[in-house]
Amino acid sequence: MPALLPIDPASLVRTVKNRIAAAVYPKIYEARARVPRYNLHEQAKVFCRLAEERGLGDVSLYYWYHTVDLGAGLVTPGTHDYRRSLEAFDFADDMSGMHVLDVGSATGYFSFEFERRGAQVVSVEVPSLADMDRFPDQEPKQIIKKIAGMTAGQSSYTSEQFDAVFGKADLESFYHHFVDGPFRLCHGSLGSQVERRYARVYDIPDTDLGSRQFDLVFLGDLLLHTMHPLSALAAVAPLCRGRLVIAQHLPAGLGSRPAALYAGGDTVSWDHSTWWYPNFACFEQILKKFGFRDIKVVGHSTGVTRPGGNYYDRVVLHAVR
């Protein structure tokens, strides 16, 4: 008879809490949506009106992954609001003089936060949606359909705006509305000096960034969207001379041996761009191979996506040279 794995009480409590939260929050957010001040679509209308009044143009078709406070009452209607869980990431309050690489920065919340704390920041995103990982037989335009499935009910889009964005299989305009436009608007509104670069994570060493060194490298919800997370880590690890921070879901039930859960199958119908969930032991052994001596969990970033009320619990890993 195989030996039973020891039960971690803290992990068990967290699992129970997460399951309760996953069941309760969608109902709470459904009720909150009936109140205008909490309704994300109403907030987006106000945001778009204020943005246009301030000369920022028509941003009604922009997708806001992050909630970003642009000042003077202008706050992007983001699906993810990390402001309340920021302490869980255990970033230094004063990052003056630090060089930071933020890979897969989306709307740019973390890039702008690093800059606010004094760092010099490079933000990296894919050059186009065609550069997102996919199976070889999938056409780039299929990515739009995949993202549509993930975004349905999880954005500030009304049904009309959703159809306007996803109804056209135009990768270039879709990339502008979904990725680059929102970042550029925040960048300009904040007067930011964050350096924006374009490359797949695997190709970063082949750019001039490959010859640079960073005190902190941040991978937030990135590796799970790579088909080859080991290659992705191999690309960025040599650029990190200090601290590597990874934030993403860690799977339960894989035991204490290094393992990874394949999530790219058909079990989750709404998510078609997630591939692998390594457990902590897997991350620990890989990162030690890349020369990091101290790997530990420093916190949990928890929150609820808007407007659907999906609860998430992401582990924050720090790896130090």
N, C-alpha and C positions, 0 to 999 in steps of 0.2 A: 504493500500500500504506500503510495507516494506521500512524502511529508507535507503537511499543510503549511502554507505560507503564513508567517506572523501577520496579525492584523494591526495596522497603525490606527490607534483611536482617533487621532487628529484628522487623518485622512478620511476615516469613516464618517466623522461628524461633518466634514466639509462636503463629502459626497451627498449626504442626506440633505444638508442645507441647499446645495445646488439643485437637487431634484425638486425640492419644494419651491425654490425660487423660479425654476424653469416652468413650473406648472402655474404659479400664481401671477407672475409679472405680466404675461400677455393679457390676462383678464383685467389687471389694474390699469394697464396702458390703454386698453380698449375703452374703459370707463373714462379715463382722463381725457381721451380724444374728444369727448363731448363738451369739454370746457375749452373755450377759445384760447385762453392763455397757455394751455398745455398742448394744444393741437399743433403738431409740427407743420401741417399744411398752412395753417393760419400764420404761424411764425415765419414761414418761408415767404408768404405774401408780403408781410411787413418788411422782411429783409430785402426782397427784390425792389420794393418801392423806395426804401431808403438808399439802396445802392444806386438806383437810377437817378435819384435826386442829387446824389453826390458825384454824379458824372462817371460812374463805374460801368455804365451801359446796361444792356438787357442780360441779366444772369438767370433768367427764369428756367433755363434748361440745364443749368449747372448741377452736377451731383456733388453733394458735400459729404464726404466720408467722415471728416473731423469737424467738431465744433471748435471754431477759432474766434476769440474775442478780438475784433479789429479796432476797438476803441470807439468812443463817442456813441455808445449804444448799438453799434453794428456787430452782431454776432451771427456767424454762419449757422444755418439750420442743419447741423451735422447729425449723421446717424450714430456716431460714437463720440461721447463727451468724456474725455480723459481727465478733465480738470479735477474731479473729485477723487480720482484714484492715483493721481500723479505721485503721491508720496510712496506708493508701493514699488515704484521703479528705483527708488533709492539713488537718484541722481544727486550729484554735489550741488549745493545751493549756489556756490560761486564757481563758475567754470571759466573764469577769466584766463586767457592765454591757452586754453585747451583747443585742440583741433578735433572736430567731431565729424564722423561720416554716418549719415542717416540713409540707409538703403531701403528703397521701397517706401518713400515718405508720403505718398498719396497727397492729400490736401496740405500737408506740411506742419501739422500741429507740433510735433516733436522737434522738428528743425527750428521752428520759430521759438520754441521754448528754450532750446539749447542756446540760441542766439541771445535771448532775453537774459540768460544767466551769464553771458559774457563770452561764449565760445565762438570760434570761427567755424562755420558749418558748411559742409558739402552735402547736398541733397541729391540722391540718385534715383531715377525712375527709368522704366523701360522706354526705348525710343518710340515704340508704337504698340498697339494692342496685338499686332501680329507677332510680337516678340514674347508674348506670354507663353508659358509652357503648355503644350498640348500633344496629343498623340499624333504621330506622323501623318495619319490619313485624314486628319481633321483640317478643314479649310479655315483660314483666319477669320472669315465672317461668322463661323459658328461660335466664335468667342462671344460675339454680341448676344447671341441667344443664351449662352451659358450665364453671362453676367445678368441678363434680363431675369433669368430664373432666380438668381441670388438676390437681386435688388427688389423684386416685386414685394411690396409691402414693407420694405426696409429703407425708405428714403423719403424725402420731402416732396417727391413728385406726385402730382395729381394723376389720375388715369389719363387725362389728355396729354400732359407733359410726358408721361411714360411712353405713350404711343409715338409722340413726336420724336423722342430720343431713340427709342429702340426699333421704331418702325422702318428706319432707314439703315440699310446695311452699308453705311459709309464709315469705314474705319477711321479716317482722318478727322471728320467732324465729331465722331463719337469720342475719340481720344481727347479732343479739345474740351468737350462738355464734361467728360467724365474724369479726366486726370489733370491736364495741363492748365486749362482755363481757371479752375478753382484755385490751384496753387498760385498762379500768376496774379490773380486778383488779390489774394491775401498778401503775397509778397510785395506788391505795389502799395497796398493800403497801409501796411505796417512800415513801409520804408526800409524793408529788409535788405541785408547784404548777403543773405544765404546764397551760396553758389549752386546753381541748378545744373546737373549733368545728366546725360542720357546714356544708359548702357544696361544690358542684361547683367544680372549679378555675376554670371559666369565669365563675362567679358571685361569686367572692371580691371583685372590685371593687364589687359592689352591696351588700355587707355593710359594717359599720362598719370592717372590716379594710382596706377600700379607702382609708381616710383615714390609715392608719398607715404607718410606714416601718420597715424591718427591716435590720439590719446584715448578716444572712445569710439567704438563702432556699435551702432544700434541697428538691430534687426527686429523690428516689431511686426508680428504677424506676416512674416515674409517666407520663412523656410517651408511652412506647410503648403505654400503655393508653388513650390519648386518640385519638379519631378526628380531632381538629383540634389538633395540637400547636402550630401557629403561634398559634392563638387562646388556647391555654393559656398559652404564654409571654407573649403580649400582656397577659394578665390579671395575671400575677405580677411581670413585669419592673418596672413602675412602682413596686411596693412595696419594691423592693430598692435601698437606697442604698449598699450596699457590695459584697458578694460573692454571686454566684449559683452554687450547686453542683448539677451534674446528674450522676447516675450511672445508666448504662444501657449496653446492648450497642450497639456501633457496627458496622455491616455492612462486610464486606470485598467487594472486587471491584467497587466503584462508581466507581473512578477518583478523580481529583483534583477534578473538577467538583462543585459542590453538587448533591446528589441524595439521595433517600430511597427505601428499599426498602419496598414495600407487603407487609405480613406478615399481612393479614387474610383471605387466601384459604383454599384447602383443602389447601395443601401441608403444613401442620403440624396433624395431626388432633387433638392433645391440647390445643392452645392456641387458644381462641376469643375472647380479649380483648386481643390484641396487634394493633396496626394499622400503625404506621410506625416504621422505623429510619432516621433521618437520618444521613448521614455527617458527619465532622468539618467539612468545608468548608461544609456546609449549616448546621450549628449556628453556625459562626463568622460567616457572613454575616448570619444572622437576628439573632444577639445583638448584632452591631455596629449593626444597624438600631435596636435597643432601647437604644443608648447605652453598651454595655459596650466598653471600649477594649482590654482584655487578655483573650484567650480562649486557654486552653491545657489540655492533658492533664497532670494532676499525678500520676496513678497508675492502677493497675488493681486493682480489688477482685475477687479470685478466691476461690473456695470451692467446696464441694460441698453440695448439698441433701441433707437427710435425710428419709426413710431410703433413697431411691432411688439416691443417689450420682450425681446429675446435676451435672457440672462446669460452672461458669459463670465468665466473664471479662468484667467490666463496666468500662468506661472511666469515670474520674472527671474531669469537666470543671469548671474554675473560670473564671468570667467576672467581671471586676472593673470597677467604674465608673471 
